[in-house]
């Protein structure tokens, strides 16, 4: 990006009509290393589309004109429809066309995960609400394959790259979206306390049929064509069911939307509370194995949270760098004020580390190698925890760079800042993620040593990092009750060590040295800055934006 010169009023023009992909060297490098060069031309096209003014306006309008719930028709029929602004469907169509709903499960190349990750990372920077039903649709695919006749009937609609916005029975649609219904008001993350019940109702062409009665406190994207829902059967406990919006006989399924959530952010997307009144559904997976069945879906969406939050950080940094290159104070551009240069350089490192972590993790989802399996088990919850946490801090810092201009709704930072916390909460909050890291350590103890051994090989010659890795190994040996109390600290140390090694492998010598020296400096953290880490922070900024 180039500086446009001093505006007569010293106001900064909007960042628009730029290429989100080609301007991001960390992303483009990750795509090449991940073997997804075959998708590079398509990602260049997508990058231009995401940075185009028309797309930015659609994203803005989708959030300004929020979804509206209509529970009944004018003659009193229960319709439970959510009405969206046309801009929402524009963003949903872009996400679908760009492969975010299905790419890694319908392209057999392992590197499809990397190509998918790059698209999600870019889309999240521009409009995050539409990623919710889109990524859930992608994540449901391996779960729905557990019901062979159901998947055979619907696979073509899942594979489609067209957005079909019509609210009609599935057999008449060209494509479909799928959401998730897990949590209930009395339990939240403790889904074993759920009370929703499923009663057998025979069998049909899609398998064993049930009638479901109960509620869901967070029912994501209620206008999806179907949802994967947890409910208990009398004999086998929690099971997973596919519950369509329309029954196969053409009647609307009795899933009653009670209200839409009035959320802090993610406002373009409708999240809801619902009640099931003998809603029709079919069993997916083994009866009584609903939680591990649906957790397979959650594992994939946790990768999505790490990718999207890395995207938030990149967009926050890009906006801050654009602003400071075009805003002048005390005789020179803000970017050239020493304390601002230090701050922006630190943000550049944070964004690059997050991108390398998320995209590196995505590259391991297409592999069955033991080391890649270990990374997925251990680093997926860790990356979700860390990237999502850091996105909240970095987007807040980026808003502050704008001063008062950042704290108004017609500027870009307000919506980005409000979006940032959702990924820390969705699919398991921070504490849940850290406990999942410990669960991975205890269930597969060899995995953590595989990962640490690999990191140690990368860190050879870097004493501070080797010391940190040894400390992580020592924590693994703690009694479980002691390690649980330190779950957040353990996860932070693990993920920072992983990021540092990724920087050593893939970043410039200047950037990796600055990352290691700052992140393992005991003074780093509460307020960012890397003055002890590099002699030329401006060089980091020049390398971070092409």
C-alpha positions, 0 to 999 in steps of 0.5 A: 500500500502506498501513501496517498499524500496529505489530505487538505483536512489531514483526514485519512481516506478509507482503505478500499480497492486493495488486494487483501491477499497480495498485500499480505506476504505472511498469508501468501507465503503460508499458501505456498509452503502449504502446497496450495499454489494451485489456488494462488490465482483464485486467491488473488481474485478473491483478495481483490473482491474482498478489498473492493469498495462494493464488498466493503459496502455490502459488509457494512450494510449487512451489519447496519440492517440487522436480521428481523424475526417474524414468528407468525404470518398475518393470518396467525400461522407459525412461520419462524422466519428471519428476514435479512437485508440483501447485503447479507445474501451478497456476503453469503454468496461470496463465502459460498462461491469462495469455497468456505462452505465445503472446499476441504471435504470435496477436494481430495488434495490435502492442501485444500485445507490451506486454500480453504484457510486462506479464504476464511482468513480473508473473508473474516477480515471483511464480514464475520457474521456470514462465516458462522453458517458457512463454516458450520456447514463445512464442519458438518460434512464429516459428521453427516457422512455417519448417516449414509442414506442422509448424506447420499441424499444431501451431498450434492447440496453440500458440495454446491458453491451457489448460495440458495437463500430460498426458505423451502424444503430441501429437495427443491433447493440447489444448496443448503446450510447447516447449523448446530444446536448444543447448549441449553440455558441450564448448562452452557458448555456442560452439555451433559446436563442437557434436558432435550429429549428424543422419542423414537418415531420409526424409520424412513429413507434417511434412517432412524427417525425421532421426535424431539422436544426441548430447547436450545439457548444458543441455536446458531443461524436458525434459517439454516436448512438443517441443524445438528442437535443434541438430545437424549433418548431414554435408553442411551443418553445424548445422541446427535440428530439432523433436524431439518427446517422443513420436514420431508412431507413438506410441512414446517418442522416445529422449531419455534424461534423464541427470540434473536440474541441481541449480541455485542457483535456479529450482528449481521448473523442471527443467533437465537433461542428455540423450542422444539415441539416434537420436531422431526429428526434423524439419528446421525452416528451411534445412539448415545454417542452424540457428544463425541459425534458433534464434537468432531464438528466443533474441532473443525470449527475451532480451527476456524476460530483461530483462522478468523481471529488471525484475520481480525488481527491482520485487518486491525493492523492493516487499518492502523498502518494505513491510518498512520501512513496518511495522518500527520502530527507534529510535522511528520506522518504518525507512522514515523513517530518513534513510539508509534513505529514501535507499537505498529511493529509489535502489532505486525509481529503479533499478526504474523505470528497468529497467521503462521500459527493458524495457517500452519495448523490448517496445513496439518488437517490434511495429513494423517502423519503422527506429528500432524495428528499430535499438532491437531490434538494439542495445538487446535484448542491452544491456537483457538485460545491464544489467537482469539484472546490476542485478537481482542487486545490487538483490535482494541489497540488498533482502534486507539491508533485512530484516536477519536476517529476510531471510536465512531460507528462510521469508521471501520474499527468499531465493528471489528473490535466488537467482532473480536470477542465472539471467537473466544466464546464460540465453540468453547471459552478460554478456560474450556480450551485450556482444559482441552489442551490438558485433556489432549496431554493426558489422553495422548501423552506421546503427542506433547513430546512429539510436538516439543521434540520438533519445536526443540529441533527448530529452537536449537541455537536460541537459548531463550526458546530452549529454556522455555520449551524445557519449562513446558516439559517440566509442567507436563510432569506436574500432578494433574490437579496442580497442572489444571490450576495452571492450565492457562499459563501452560497453554500460553507458554506452549503456544508462544513457543510454537509461534516463536518456532514458526517465526524462526522457520518462516519469518525474516531474521529481523522479525523472528529475532524481534519476536523471540526477544520481545515475547520472552521478555518479562516486561512484554505483555500489558502494553505492547512494544518491542524497543528491546527487540530490533534496531529497525522497527520500521523495517518490520512495517515495510515487510508486512505490507506489499 
